[in-house]
């Protein structure tokens, strides 16, 4: 009698990543992953101690792909912006994994490569070393929040998106001008982000980097 097949760590992560293309992190489970591989959960725990560790490893593969072929160019702000846009594009192709990264983070080689580039760029800015860790954390929080929220919109079905747009129109155009005077005043000029998401992403990031630049002696 032959035993069950032994799956490699990479094969397990491949299957998990494929499942997360359509399944969100909340409903994803080691049990479901084991069933998809035709094995039992205990065999997967030889590779990962728990679900969170597994999800962090899956997210780290996106970061590794982001850094593949990356070469820093330009000044420190251009480097941070280029890296941020690469992260946005990478997670934009794997929307469910953006939520994983935003919630669980990552601790592998991909994460270290991203951290190294951000820290190198901030050191090149001329900021005092003692300020760099805090500035680094703020950039990561900003990027994770922007990328995760944008991915959340991207995972909506066409029907869910249309319902959301209808609710938006009702909430804005139907606002009581006595109770919500500013909203009623600007109602016809307020639009969902839609195709302007990248522009908004770049503008918010540029404003944050300008703030950091103002702190440079």
C-alpha positions in Angstrom: 0.0 0.0 0.0 1.5 3.4 -1.0 1.4 6.3 1.4 0.0 9.8 0.7 2.0 12.0 -1.6 4.3 14.4 0.2 3.8 17.9 -1.0 6.7 20.4 -1.1 6.4 23.8 0.5 6.3 25.5 -2.9 3.5 23.2 -4.1 1.5 24.0 -1.0 1.9 27.7 -1.5 1.0 27.4 -5.2 -2.3 25.7 -4.3 -3.0 28.2 -1.5 -2.4 31.2 -3.8 -4.7 29.7 -6.4 -7.4 29.2 -3.8 -7.0 32.8 -2.6 -7.7 34.1 -6.1 -11.3 33.4 -5.5 -11.6 32.8 -1.7 -11.0 35.5 0.9 -8.6 35.0 3.8 -11.5 34.8 6.3 -13.0 31.7 4.8 -9.7 30.2 3.8 -8.6 27.3 6.1 -5.8 24.8 6.4 -8.5 22.1 6.2 -9.8 23.3 2.9 -6.2 23.6 1.6 -5.5 20.0 2.7 -8.7 18.8 1.0 -7.6 20.5 -2.3 -4.3 18.7 -2.1 -5.8 15.4 -1.2 -4.1 15.1 2.1 -4.8 15.9 5.8 -4.2 19.0 7.8 -1.5 17.4 10.0 0.8 17.0 6.9 0.6 20.7 6.2 1.5 21.6 9.8 4.9 20.1 9.1 5.5 23.0 6.8 3.6 25.8 8.6 2.7 26.1 12.3 -0.7 27.7 11.7 -2.9 29.4 9.1 -1.4 32.8 9.8 2.1 31.7 9.1 0.9 30.1 5.8 -0.9 33.2 4.7 2.1 35.3 5.5 4.2 33.0 3.3 1.7 33.3 0.4 1.8 37.1 0.7 5.6 37.1 0.8 5.6 35.5 -2.7 3.9 38.6 -4.1 6.6 40.7 -2.5 9.3 38.5 -4.0 7.6 38.9 -7.4 7.4 42.7 -6.9 11.2 42.9 -6.3 12.1 40.6 -9.1 14.0 42.7 -11.7 13.6 45.8 -9.6 16.5 48.3 -9.9 16.3 51.6 -7.9 16.5 54.7 -10.0 16.2 58.4 -9.4 16.1 60.3 -6.1 14.7 58.9 -2.8 11.1 60.0 -3.6 11.2 58.4 -7.1 12.5 55.2 -5.5 9.7 55.0 -3.0 7.1 55.9 -5.6 8.3 53.3 -8.0 8.3 50.6 -5.4 4.8 51.6 -4.2 3.4 51.4 -7.7 5.1 48.0 -8.2 3.4 46.8 -5.0 0.0 48.2 -6.1 0.3 46.5 -9.5 1.4 43.2 -8.0 -1.4 43.0 -5.5 -3.8 44.4 -8.1 -3.3 41.1 -10.0 -4.0 39.1 -6.9 -6.7 41.0 -5.1 -7.4 38.6 -2.3 -3.7 38.5 -1.3 -3.7 42.3 -0.9 -6.1 41.8 2.0 -3.9 39.0 3.4 -0.9 41.3 3.3 -2.8 44.2 4.9 -4.0 42.0 7.7 -1.2 39.5 8.3 1.9 41.2 6.8 4.9 39.1 5.8 8.2 38.1 7.3 10.1 36.3 4.5 12.7 37.3 2.0 10.3 39.3 -0.1 9.4 41.4 2.9 13.0 42.0 3.8 13.8 43.1 0.2 10.9 45.7 0.4 12.0 46.8 3.8 15.6 47.2 2.7 14.7 49.3 -0.4 12.4 51.6 1.6 15.0 52.1 4.4 17.8 52.7 1.8 15.7 55.3 0.0 14.9 57.0 3.3 18.6 57.1 4.2 19.3 58.6 0.8 16.8 61.4 1.6 19.1 62.9 4.3 16.7 62.2 7.2 18.5 61.7 10.5 18.8 58.0 11.3 16.8 58.3 14.4 13.7 59.4 12.4 13.9 56.8 9.7 12.2 53.8 11.5 9.1 55.9 12.3 8.9 57.3 8.8 9.3 53.8 7.4 6.4 52.5 9.4 4.1 55.3 8.4 4.9 54.6 4.7 4.1 50.9 5.1 0.9 51.6 6.9 -0.2 54.1 4.2 0.6 51.7 1.4 -1.0 48.7 3.1 -4.2 50.7 3.7 -4.4 52.1 0.2 -3.6 48.8 -1.5 -6.0 46.8 0.7 -8.9 49.2 0.3 -8.5 49.4 -3.4 -8.3 45.6 -3.6 -11.5 45.3 -1.6 -13.3 47.3 -4.2 -11.8 45.2 -7.0 -13.2 42.0 -5.5 -16.8 43.1 -5.9 -18.9 41.3 -8.4 -20.5 43.5 -11.2 -23.8 43.2 -9.4 -22.3 44.2 -6.0 -20.5 47.1 -7.7 -23.7 48.4 -9.2 -25.5 48.1 -5.9 -22.7 50.0 -4.2 -22.9 52.8 -6.9 -26.7 53.0 -6.5 -26.3 53.3 -2.7 -23.7 56.0 -3.2 -26.0 58.0 -5.5 -28.9 57.7 -3.0 -26.7 58.6 -0.1 -25.2 61.7 -1.8 -27.9 63.0 -4.1 -30.6 62.3 -1.5 -29.0 64.0 1.4 -31.2 66.4 3.4 -29.8 69.9 2.8 -30.8 71.0 6.2 -29.1 68.2 8.0 -26.2 67.8 5.6 -25.7 71.3 4.0 -22.1 70.7 2.8 -22.9 67.3 1.3 -26.0 68.7 -0.5 -23.9 71.7 -1.8 -21.2 69.4 -3.3 -23.4 66.4 -4.1 -23.3 66.7 -7.9 -19.5 67.1 -8.0 -18.7 64.2 -5.7 -17.9 61.0 -7.7 -16.7 57.5 -6.8 -13.0 57.1 -7.4 -13.5 54.8 -10.4 -10.8 55.2 -13.0 -9.1 57.8 -10.9 -7.8 55.4 -8.3 -4.2 55.4 -9.5 -4.1 59.2 -9.6 -5.5 59.3 -6.1 -2.9 56.7 -4.9 -0.1 58.7 -6.4 -1.4 62.0 -5.1 -1.8 60.7 -1.5 1.7 59.2 -1.6 3.3 62.3 -3.1 1.7 64.4 -0.3 3.1 62.1 2.3 6.6 62.1 0.8 6.5 65.9 0.6 5.7 66.0 4.3 8.7 63.8 5.0 10.9 66.0 2.8 9.9 69.0 4.9 11.4 67.3 7.9 14.8 66.9 6.3 17.4 69.3 7.8 
